[in-house]
């Protein structure tokens, strides 16, 4: 069973986190979900619901998989050197690293995406990508895979990315069964990104 560190911070975007978690949870036998935060206290999403923490970043940094959600607050916690160091260490140890929306910018600020292709939320794209200038930012993409790093566009795109990770790890039949079980229409084309045009990026 693979261990997944699902990191949360105060103000994380709700669907950025719970959407991918629904897909990555699969059927509960392949991946153990471990909620990680900087401290031990419950953490509130941008919508106010609180989530209980399993591990702090000080306790463990060696997980098989890492998930970083986004949210406006991601750009605030990116200033915390202890957190960015944990991201570097956890990313180095992990088989796969995933980020949704501005969570990708958090990875970029930590330096783990230097020289790699990545994408992020399209509505805030031009305001956020300068914070990580060494990343090869892709303007038009639902999600991007570069090596072990998977990064997605905004919010709901994280579910498509997570299913792509499940396909990569366990095969297309497994990923299709998860999407069907969620009654979710999986957008399998990583380049399908109508929101890039809406945001004026292309």
C-alpha positions in Angstrom: 0.0 0.0 0.0 1.3 3.4 -1.0 1.3 6.2 1.6 0.0 9.6 0.4 0.9 12.8 2.2 -2.1 15.2 1.5 -0.8 18.5 2.8 -3.2 21.2 4.0 -2.7 24.8 5.1 -5.2 27.4 6.5 -7.4 28.6 3.6 -6.7 25.7 1.3 -9.2 25.5 -1.6 -11.8 22.8 -0.8 -12.1 21.0 -4.1 -8.4 21.3 -4.8 -8.0 18.9 -1.9 -11.1 16.8 -1.7 -11.6 16.3 -5.4 -8.2 14.6 -5.9 -8.6 12.7 -2.6 -11.8 11.2 -3.8 -10.0 9.8 -6.9 -6.7 8.9 -5.1 -8.6 7.1 -2.4 -9.6 4.6 -5.1 -11.3 1.6 -3.4 -9.4 2.1 -0.1 -6.9 -0.7 -0.6 -4.1 0.8 -2.8 -3.4 4.1 -1.1 -3.3 5.2 2.6 -4.4 8.8 2.9 -2.4 10.8 5.5 -3.4 14.4 6.2 -0.3 16.5 6.8 0.0 20.1 8.1 2.5 22.4 9.7 0.9 22.0 13.2 -1.3 19.5 15.0 -4.4 21.7 15.3 -7.3 21.1 12.8 -6.9 23.2 9.7 -9.8 25.2 8.1 -10.4 25.3 4.3 -11.3 28.6 2.6 -14.9 27.6 3.2 -14.5 27.1 6.9 -14.7 23.4 7.4 -11.9 22.0 9.5 -9.9 18.8 8.9 -8.1 16.8 11.5 -4.3 16.3 11.0 -2.6 12.9 11.0 1.0 14.0 10.8 3.0 17.3 11.0 5.8 18.2 8.6 8.2 17.8 11.5 7.3 14.2 12.0 7.8 12.6 8.6 8.9 13.5 5.1 9.2 10.1 3.4 5.9 9.4 1.6 5.3 7.5 -1.6 3.0 10.2 -2.9 2.5 13.9 -2.2 -0.5 16.1 -2.9 -0.4 19.9 -2.5 -3.7 21.8 -3.0 -4.0 25.4 -3.9 -5.8 28.5 -2.7 -4.8 32.1 -2.3 -3.2 31.3 1.0 -0.7 29.0 -0.7 1.2 32.1 -1.6 1.4 33.2 2.0 2.6 29.8 3.4 5.2 29.7 0.6 7.1 32.3 2.6 7.7 29.8 5.4 11.2 28.3 5.0 10.4 25.2 7.2 7.5 24.3 4.9 9.4 24.9 1.7 12.2 22.7 3.1 9.7 20.0 3.9 8.4 20.2 0.3 11.9 19.8 -1.1 12.6 16.8 1.1 9.2 15.1 0.6 9.3 15.7 -3.1 12.8 14.2 -3.3 11.6 11.1 -1.4 8.3 10.6 -3.3 7.5 8.5 -6.3 4.9 11.0 -7.5 4.3 14.6 -6.5 1.0 16.3 -7.4 -0.1 19.9 -7.1 -3.4 21.6 -7.9 -3.9 25.3 -8.9 -1.7 27.6 -6.9 -0.3 24.6 -5.1 1.9 24.3 -8.2 3.3 27.8 -7.5 4.1 26.6 -4.0 6.1 23.8 -5.5 7.7 26.2 -7.9 8.7 28.6 -5.1 10.3 25.7 -3.2 12.4 25.1 -6.3 11.4 21.5 -7.0 10.0 22.4 -10.4 13.0 24.3 -11.7 13.5 23.5 -15.4 10.3 21.4 -15.5 7.1 22.0 -17.3 4.1 22.8 -15.1 0.7 24.6 -15.2 -1.5 26.3 -12.7 -4.8 28.2 -12.3 -5.5 30.2 -15.5 -7.4 33.1 -14.0 -4.4 34.1 -11.8 -1.8 32.7 -14.2 0.0 35.9 -15.1 0.0 37.2 -11.5 1.4 34.0 -9.9 3.9 32.4 -12.3 6.4 35.2 -11.9 6.9 34.0 -8.3 8.6 30.9 -9.7 10.5 32.1 -12.8 12.6 29.0 -13.2 9.6 26.8 -14.0 8.7 26.2 -17.7 5.1 27.3 -17.3 2.5 25.9 -19.8 -0.3 28.3 -20.5 -2.7 25.8 -22.2 -3.0 22.5 -20.3 -5.6 20.8 -18.1 -2.7 19.2 -16.4 1.0 18.6 -17.1 3.2 15.6 -16.3 7.0 16.1 -16.2 8.8 13.1 -14.8 7.3 12.3 -11.4 5.6 15.7 -11.1 1.9 16.2 -12.0 0.5 19.7 -11.9 -3.0 20.9 -12.8 -4.9 23.9 -13.7 -7.5 25.3 -11.3 -9.7 23.5 -8.8 -11.7 20.8 -10.7 -8.7 20.0 -13.0 -7.1 18.3 -10.0 -9.6 15.4 -10.3 -8.6 14.8 -13.9 -4.9 14.9 -12.9 -5.5 12.5 -10.0 -7.2 10.0 -12.2 -4.2 10.3 -14.6 -1.9 9.4 -11.6 -4.1 6.4 -10.7 -3.9 5.3 -14.4 -0.2 5.6 -14.3 0.1 3.7 -11.0 -2.6 1.0 -11.4 -3.7 1.0 -15.0 -6.5 2.6 -17.1 -9.2 0.0 -16.0 -8.7 1.0 -12.4 -8.9 4.7 -13.2 -12.0 4.3 -15.3 -13.7 2.3 -12.5 -13.0 5.1 -10.0 -14.4 7.7 -12.3 -17.5 5.6 -13.0 -18.0 5.0 -9.3 -17.9 8.8 -8.7 -20.3 9.3 -11.7 -17.5 11.7 -12.9 -16.8 12.4 -16.6 -13.0 12.2 -16.7 -11.4 14.5 -19.2 -8.5 12.3 -20.3 -6.9 14.8 -22.7 -4.3 16.8 -20.7 -4.2 19.4 -23.4 -8.0 20.1 -23.3 -8.0 23.5 -21.6 -10.8 25.9 -22.6 -10.1 28.1 -19.6 -6.8 29.3 -21.0 -8.6 31.1 -23.8 -11.3 32.4 -21.4 -8.4 33.9 -19.3 -6.9 35.5 -22.4 -3.7 33.4 -22.2 -3.9 32.2 -25.8 
